[in-house]
Amino acid sequence: MTTTERDRTPPLIVSAAGRSLAAGARQWGGLAAIVIAAVAGDQVTKYLVTSNLALYDSARVIGPVRITHLQNSGIAFGFFPTATAGVTALTAIALVWMLWFFARAGGRHPVLPTAFGLLIGGSISNLFDRVWLGHVTDFLDLGWWPAFNLADSFIVLGVSVLVMTLALPHRPQAPDGIRVDVRAR
């Protein structure tokens, strides 16, 4: 190699692709914390609504926002109200797939524990209601949108975070203690 070729040779770039993308203890811990917080938050709010408002009763919060005690045996927007068993089975399958995927790829991006934690937490909380009650309790009523609950919000937020994570460019992360030079070649 001549001196000029050596001067044009880029610095050594250590690829982070050689590391495992599987979820490690840190990712599982983050996922578990978010799942627990999501399930707890959703279940507590549903308990407060069902304890303080009769079915179909409503209380004004601020502006057009109301808390209305509703039951939904279907899926989003009340679709498939008589398919509770099918919705329950599909949700359980989706949960198993999300956990399997997270186990294999949870270390791929630092935001994945948060996104999957919200998705899994919301799904578990609504699944719990479907199995034990035969319906979910919806209560957040904006007037111009079908009523929903915190679990629904967590699911939408988790999907949004996943989509944004996939759409935005990502700089590779090296394993702890290794410096990565990401200068263009």
Secondary structure, DSSP 8 states (H G I E B T S, - for coil): --HHHHHHS------GGGS--S--HHHHHHHHHHHHHHHHHHHHHHHHHHHHS-TT-EEEEETTEEEEEEEESSSGGG-STT-HHHHHHHHHHHHHHHHHHHHHHTTS-TTHHHHHHHHHHHHHHHHHHHHHHSSEEEEEE-SSS--B-HHHHHHHHHHHHHHHHHHS-------TT--------
